[in-house]
Amino acid sequence: MEDLGRRVILDHATHHCKPRTVVGYRYYLKAYINPCIGTMKVRDILRSDIAKFHHDLRDTPVQANRCMQLLSKMFNLAELWGLRPDGTNPCRHTQKYPEKKRERYLSKEELARLGEVLRQCEQEGIESQSAINALRLLIFTGCRLSEIMTLKWDHVDFEDGALHLPDSKTGAKTLHIGAPAIEVLSKIERLDDNPWVITGKNPGAYLTDLQPPWQRIRKRAGIEDVRIHDLRHTFASTAVAAGQGLPMIGKLLGHTQVQTTARYAHLAADPVKAAAERVSSNIAALMGRSADNVMPFRSQSG
């Protein structure tokens, strides 16, 4: 199975999939699939093996479902390549786990701790500079992981302070970025033989797996439940707190659908509620009454 995974990456994914998809494939193979069934022979895998693998990941439904999608693709290709008989994909009839969208935003204190840990890791040299650069860019831009990991220098417009992404999740788009992100980019060493901003260990390659350094960094910062994608949510929640409306937040995040940004609507209401409280309290004080003593109007019908 481990050999099949490598072949899927080299002979299929790198030619037919977007770079962000390849990044995801590599991650799920390394983190979940290979440790569990990597040594098993492709032809010997039974539906019961896949069912057990899926069941063992029930506490992480998103990861379980993504692994199943990749495994199904792998077995389809295995049949195409003559490694299994036709019509024997063991992933068939496996039901996905329900996925609940969670919302996790870093507090001011958590952001401060994360910033300090990144500085410590940089000074002590205990994490790669590429990983630190990637995390800072994710925090300062609100970009998706794949957008930063597959960012090329040709996409960076220092003069206009923008990233011109030709092939993001939602198609080609331009993202405007602030001074902190520009500063991070300006300090990254550009290699003549490497077009990528977040370089990997191999010549001409980009960093493919940010999870191991992120898990160590978040543990050190005391935010072990925070996923990389939560950094994007934190960017959005910070924009809301700064008084930005949903249309502007959608543009900052590169959303093409209004419904996508609507998930932050309840956050956008918070500063409005706070403003309403301040205004009404001021009016009550001017009228010589404490806001605590003001009774709300009762709705009347008829």
C-alpha positions as CSV (number, residue, x, y, z in Angstrom):
1,M,0.0,0.0,0.0
2,E,2.8,2.4,0.8
3,D,4.3,1.8,-2.7
4,L,0.8,2.4,-4.2
5,G,0.6,5.7,-2.4
6,R,3.9,6.8,-3.8
7,R,2.8,5.8,-7.3
8,V,-0.5,7.6,-7.0
9,I,1.4,10.8,-6.0
10,L,4.1,10.5,-8.8
11,D,2.1,9.0,-11.7
12,H,-1.3,10.5,-11.1
13,A,-1.6,13.4,-8.6
14,T,1.3,15.5,-9.7
15,H,0.0,15.4,-13.3
16,H,-3.8,15.6,-12.8
17,C,-4.4,17.4,-9.4
18,K,-3.8,20.9,-8.1
19,P,-0.8,21.4,-5.8
20,R,-3.0,21.8,-2.8
21,T,-4.5,18.4,-3.5
22,V,-1.1,16.8,-3.7
23,V,-0.2,18.4,-0.3
24,G,-3.3,16.9,1.2
25,Y,-2.6,13.5,-0.3
26,R,0.9,13.4,1.1
27,Y,-0.4,14.4,4.5
28,Y,-3.1,11.8,4.8
29,L,-0.7,9.1,3.5
30,K,2.0,9.9,6.0
31,A,-0.2,10.6,9.0
32,Y,-3.0,8.0,8.7
33,I,-2.9,5.5,5.9
34,N,0.7,4.3,5.9
35,P,1.0,3.8,9.7
36,C,-2.1,1.6,9.6
37,I,-2.1,-0.3,6.4
38,G,1.0,0.8,4.6
39,T,2.7,-2.7,4.9
40,M,-0.3,-4.6,3.6
41,K,-0.4,-5.9,0.0
42,V,-2.8,-4.0,-2.3
43,R,-4.4,-7.2,-3.6
44,D,-5.0,-8.5,-0.1
45,I,-6.9,-5.5,1.3
46,L,-10.5,-6.5,2.2
47,R,-13.6,-4.4,2.9
48,S,-13.3,-5.4,6.5
49,D,-9.8,-3.9,6.7
50,I,-11.1,-0.6,5.3
51,A,-14.1,-0.7,7.6
52,K,-11.8,-1.1,10.6
53,F,-9.5,1.6,9.4
54,H,-12.5,4.0,9.0
55,H,-14.0,3.0,12.4
56,D,-10.7,3.6,14.2
57,L,-10.8,7.2,12.9
58,R,-14.4,7.8,14.1
59,D,-13.3,10.5,16.6
60,T,-11.8,12.6,13.8
61,P,-14.6,12.4,11.2
62,V,-13.1,14.9,8.8
63,Q,-9.8,13.1,8.6
64,A,-11.6,9.7,8.4
65,N,-13.7,10.9,5.4
66,R,-10.7,12.5,3.6
67,C,-8.7,9.3,4.0
68,M,-11.6,7.3,2.6
69,Q,-11.8,9.6,-0.5
70,L,-8.0,9.1,-1.1
71,L,-8.2,5.4,-0.5
72,S,-11.1,5.0,-2.9
73,K,-9.0,6.9,-5.6
74,M,-6.0,4.7,-4.9
75,F,-8.0,1.4,-5.3
76,N,-9.6,2.7,-8.5
77,L,-6.1,3.4,-9.9
78,A,-4.9,0.0,-8.6
79,E,-7.6,-1.6,-10.7
80,L,-6.7,0.6,-13.7
81,W,-3.0,-0.4,-13.3
82,G,-3.8,-4.1,-13.0
83,L,-2.9,-4.4,-9.3
84,R,-6.4,-5.6,-8.3
85,P,-9.3,-7.2,-10.2
86,D,-11.9,-4.9,-11.7
87,G,-14.8,-4.0,-9.4
88,T,-13.1,-4.9,-6.1
89,N,-12.6,-1.5,-4.6
90,P,-13.0,-2.2,-0.9
91,C,-14.1,1.4,-0.1
92,R,-17.4,0.9,-1.8
93,H,-20.5,1.3,0.4
94,T,-18.5,2.9,3.2
95,Q,-20.7,5.7,4.6
96,K,-19.1,9.0,5.5
97,Y,-19.2,10.3,9.1
98,P,-21.2,13.5,9.7
99,E,-18.9,16.5,9.7
100,K,-19.7,19.3,12.2
101,K,-18.3,22.7,11.3
102,R,-16.5,24.0,14.4
103,E,-15.4,27.5,15.1
104,R,-12.3,28.1,17.0
105,Y,-10.7,31.5,17.3
106,L,-7.5,32.5,19.1
107,S,-7.9,35.0,21.9
108,K,-5.6,38.0,22.3
109,E,-3.7,36.1,25.0
110,E,-3.3,33.0,22.8
111,L,-2.1,35.1,19.9
112,A,0.5,36.7,22.1
113,R,1.7,33.2,23.3
114,L,1.8,31.9,19.7
115,G,3.8,35.0,18.6
116,E,6.3,34.5,21.5
117,V,6.7,30.8,20.7
118,L,7.4,31.5,17.1
119,R,10.1,34.0,18.1
120,Q,11.6,31.5,20.5
121,C,11.7,28.7,17.8
122,E,13.3,31.1,15.4
123,Q,16.0,32.2,17.9
124,E,16.7,28.7,19.1
125,G,16.6,27.2,15.6
126,I,14.4,24.3,16.8
127,E,12.0,24.6,13.8
128,S,12.7,25.2,10.2
129,Q,12.5,28.8,9.0
130,S,10.2,27.7,6.2
131,A,7.6,26.4,8.7
132,I,7.8,29.6,10.8
133,N,7.5,31.7,7.7
134,A,4.4,29.7,6.6
135,L,2.7,30.1,9.9
136,R,3.3,33.8,10.1
137,L,1.9,34.3,6.6
138,L,-1.1,32.2,7.4
139,I,-1.8,34.3,10.5
140,F,-1.2,37.7,8.8
141,T,-3.1,37.0,5.6
142,G,-5.9,34.6,6.5
143,C,-5.0,32.5,3.4
144,R,-5.8,28.9,3.1
145,L,-2.9,26.5,3.9
146,S,-2.6,25.4,0.3
147,E,-2.5,29.0,-0.9
148,I,0.6,29.7,1.2
149,M,2.3,26.3,0.8
150,T,2.1,26.5,-3.0
151,L,2.8,30.3,-3.3
152,K,5.4,31.2,-5.9
153,W,7.5,34.3,-6.0
154,D,5.8,35.1,-9.4
155,H,2.6,35.4,-7.4
156,V,3.9,38.1,-5.0
157,D,3.4,41.8,-5.9
158,F,5.5,43.8,-3.4
159,E,4.6,47.1,-5.1
160,D,0.8,46.7,-4.7
161,G,1.0,44.5,-1.6
162,A,-0.9,41.7,-3.1
163,L,-0.8,38.0,-3.9
164,H,-2.0,37.1,-7.4
165,L,-3.1,33.4,-7.1
166,P,-3.8,31.8,-10.4
167,D,-5.2,28.5,-9.2
168,S,-6.7,28.7,-5.7
169,K,-9.6,26.7,-4.4
170,T,-12.1,29.1,-5.9
171,G,-10.1,29.9,-9.0
172,A,-7.8,32.8,-9.9
173,K,-7.9,35.7,-7.4
174,T,-6.0,38.6,-6.0
175,L,-5.6,38.9,-2.2
176,H,-4.4,42.2,-0.7
177,I,-2.1,41.8,2.2
178,G,-0.8,44.1,5.0
179,A,2.6,45.4,6.0
180,P,3.3,42.5,8.5
181,A,2.9,39.9,5.7
182,I,5.0,42.0,3.3
183,E,7.7,42.2,6.0
184,V,7.7,38.4,6.4
185,L,8.0,37.9,2.6
186,S,10.7,40.5,2.2
187,K,12.9,38.7,4.8
188,I,12.6,35.3,3.1
189,E,15.7,34.3,1.1
190,R,14.9,33.7,-2.6
191,L,16.7,30.8,-4.2
192,D,17.7,30.9,-7.8
193,D,16.7,27.2,-8.4
194,N,13.5,27.3,-6.4
195,P,10.3,29.2,-7.5
196,W,8.5,28.5,-4.2
197,V,8.2,31.0,-1.3
198,I,7.9,28.2,1.4
199,T,10.8,26.0,0.3
200,G,11.2,22.4,1.3
201,K,14.3,20.3,2.0
202,N,14.7,19.0,-1.5
203,P,16.1,21.3,-4.3
204,G,13.4,23.1,-6.2
205,A,10.6,21.8,-3.9
206,Y,8.1,23.4,-1.6
207,L,7.4,22.4,2.0
208,T,4.8,19.6,1.8
209,D,3.8,19.0,5.5
210,L,3.4,21.7,8.0
211,Q,1.5,19.5,10.5
212,P,4.5,18.1,12.5
213,P,6.1,21.6,13.3
214,W,2.6,23.0,13.9
215,Q,1.8,20.3,16.4
216,R,5.0,21.0,18.3
217,I,4.5,24.8,18.2
218,R,0.9,24.7,19.3
219,K,1.7,22.4,22.2
220,R,4.5,24.8,23.4
221,A,2.0,27.7,23.1
222,G,-0.7,25.8,25.1
223,I,-3.2,25.8,22.2
224,E,-3.2,22.1,21.3
225,D,-6.8,22.1,20.1
226,V,-6.1,24.8,17.4
227,R,-5.9,23.5,13.8
228,I,-4.0,25.3,11.1
229,H,-7.3,26.3,9.5
230,D,-8.4,28.0,12.7
231,L,-5.7,30.7,11.9
232,R,-7.9,31.7,9.0
233,H,-11.0,31.9,11.3
234,T,-8.9,34.0,13.7
235,F,-8.0,36.4,10.9
236,A,-11.7,36.8,10.1
237,S,-12.8,37.2,13.7
238,T,-10.1,39.8,14.2
239,A,-11.4,41.7,11.2
240,V,-14.9,41.6,12.7
241,A,-13.6,43.0,16.0
242,A,-11.9,45.8,14.0
243,G,-15.3,46.8,12.7
244,Q,-15.1,45.3,9.2
245,G,-18.3,44.3,7.6
246,L,-19.0,40.9,6.0
247,P,-18.5,42.0,2.4
248,M,-15.1,43.4,3.2
249,I,-14.2,40.2,5.2
250,G,-15.3,38.1,2.2
251,K,-12.9,40.1,0.0
252,L,-10.0,39.7,2.5
253,L,-10.5,36.0,2.6
254,G,-11.1,35.6,-1.2
255,H,-14.6,34.3,-0.9
256,T,-16.6,34.1,-4.1
257,Q,-19.9,33.3,-2.4
258,V,-21.7,35.5,0.1
259,Q,-22.9,32.4,1.9
260,T,-19.4,31.4,2.7
261,T,-18.7,34.6,4.6
262,A,-22.1,34.4,6.3
263,R,-20.7,32.0,8.9
264,Y,-19.2,35.0,10.6
265,A,-22.5,36.9,10.7
266,H,-23.0,36.2,14.4
267,L,-19.5,37.7,15.2
268,A,-20.3,40.8,13.1
269,A,-23.4,41.3,15.4
270,D,-21.3,41.5,18.6
271,P,-19.8,45.0,18.1
272,V,-23.2,46.2,16.9
273,K,-24.8,44.9,20.1
274,A,-22.1,46.5,22.2
275,A,-22.6,49.8,20.4
276,A,-26.4,49.6,21.0
277,E,-25.7,48.9,24.7
278,R,-23.4,52.0,25.0
279,V,-25.8,54.3,23.1
280,S,-28.9,53.3,25.0
281,S,-27.0,53.4,28.4
282,N,-25.8,56.9,27.6
283,I,-29.4,58.0,26.7
284,A,-30.7,56.4,29.9
285,A,-28.1,58.3,31.9
286,L,-29.0,61.6,30.3
287,M,-32.7,60.9,31.2
288,G,-31.6,60.5,34.8
289,R,-32.2,56.7,34.9
290,S,-29.8,53.8,35.3
291,A,-29.9,51.4,32.4
292,D,-30.5,48.6,34.9
293,N,-33.8,50.2,35.8
294,V,-35.1,50.6,32.3
295,M,-37.8,48.1,31.5
296,P,-37.9,46.7,27.9
297,F,-41.0,47.3,25.9
298,R,-43.4,44.5,25.7
299,S,-44.6,43.5,22.3
300,Q,-48.3,44.3,21.7
301,S,-50.6,42.7,19.3
302,G,-53.8,44.0,17.8
